[in-house]
Amino acid sequence: MGQIQLTRIDDRLVHGQVMTKWSKGLGINAIFIIDTEVAKDDFMKQIFISSGEHSGFKVKVMSIDEAIEYWNTTQFENYKAILLFKSVFTVSEAVKKGLPATLVNIGGIAKRKDTKFIINSVSIGNDEAELLRELNKEYNVEIFFQMLPDSNKVSLAEALKQF
């Protein structure tokens, strides 16, 4: 049975920080990008797969439904994986459909209209804050904000004081 070592929200998906800092510290051997739009884009999908595999990781790019099916049928085989999502919305949908993400790191969401910075690299809005509250309370998901393993870690409770 595979292990979900970390679920991370980062709108950049795979980049240097994920490939070096987070993956090495967690002993992972796979990165699963879960994003329905990226899964439909063969060009981007191939870029992510080849960049990860050149670094020694198995990379899979799946839609939310494909990821749920993969978990339900194989429990992610023997992989120790980081699950990467672009947004709070996609993580919320995946968890509600049965993906067992119990620890969610939010490390990169660009500033948009009507959002507030939680940490320098993460800005969320009211809708996202409500979804995070729900994931924490209803689905027992531990959520924290942290760009890198050695940077300041902000709890969900601390972050939600702004909302």
N, C-alpha and C positions, 0 to 999 in steps of 0.2 A: 504494500500500500504506500502510495506517495504521501508527501507531507507538504502542506502549504506553510512555508517558512515565514512569509510576510505577504501581505496584500498592500500594494502601494498605489496611491493616486498621484499621477504626475502627467500633466498634459503633454509633456515632451516624450513620454513613453521611454524607450531605450536610449540612454545617453551615458556619458562617461561615469557619472556618479553611481548609477545603477550597476553598471558593468564592473566597477572596481570596488567602491566603498561598501555598498549594501550587500552585494553578492558574496564577496570574500568573507565578510564577517559572519554570514549566515550559513556558509557551507553549501550553497545551492549548486545545482547542476542543470537547472532549467529556468527559463523565463517564459511565462505564458502571458502574452498580450491578449487582453479580452476587450474587444471593441468591435462592434458589429460593422461600423463603417470601414475601419481599417481592414477587417477580414474580407470585405468585398473588393478591396483595391489591390489587385495582384502585384502591381509595381511596388507599392509601399510594403506590402506583405513580404515580398522577396528581399527588399532592403533590410528589414528588421531581422529576418531569418538569417541572412548571410552575415550581417554584422555580429549577431550573437554567436553564431557557430564558429566564426573566426576567433572568438574569444574563448571557445571551449564549452559553451553552453548549448543545450538543446533549446531552440526557440520555436514556439508554436504561436500562431496568430489565429484567434478563434472569435466567433461571435459569442454573445452571451449564451445563447441556446446551445451552441456547440460545446462551450466550456462546461455547462451543466451536464450535458450528455456524456462528455468525456469523464467527468467526475463520477457520475452515476454508474457508468459501465466499467471504469478501470481504477477509480480512486487515484487518478494521475499516475498509474503504474508505480514505478519505484523512484520517481523524481522527487527531489527536494526543490520546490519551486517558489519563485517570487511571481505573484500575480500582479500584472500591471494594468491599470485602468486610466483613462483620460479624465474621468469626472466622478464626482460624488453620485451623480444620477445613475451611471452605469454600475457602480458598485452596489448601490441600493437595489437596483433591479436584479442583479445577480444573486445577492444574498436572499432577497425575497423569493426568488425562484429555487433556492436550495443550495447555493454554493456555500460551503462551510468556512467562510472567512471570519475568523474570530479576533484577528489583530489587524487593524488598518492604519497604515502610516500615510499621512497626507504631506507630500513633500514639494509639490509644484503645481500651482494653479494660477495662471496669469490674472492680473487685475483686469476687471471688466466693469462696466457701468453698474452701479448699485451694489458693489461688493466692498468688503472691508478686509484689510490685511490682518492675518492672524500671526504669521511670521513673514519675514521678508519675501519669501518665495511662494506664499499661499494667500490667496484672496478669495473669500467666499461670500455669498449672499444669503439672504434670509431663507430662501427655499432650501439651499444646501444645509444651512444650520439646522433646520427642522428635520431634514432627512437623517443627518448625523445623530441628532437626539433620538430619533426613532430607532435607528440601527443599534445604538447603545442600549436603550431601554427595552425595546421589544425583542431584539435578536441577540442581546448580550455580546455585542461587538465592542472590543476595546479600541478606542480611536485616539491617535495622537498626531501632532503636527511636528515634523522634524525634517529638515532638508537633508542632512547628512548624519550618520551615526554619531559623530563627535560634536555635533552642533546642539544648541539648546532644544530641549524637548518640551512642548507645550501640550498639556492635557486637554481633552475635550471640554471638561468643566471650566477650565481657565479660559479657553478660547470662546466659549459661548457666553461669557460675561458681557461680551460686546453686543449681544443680540437680545 
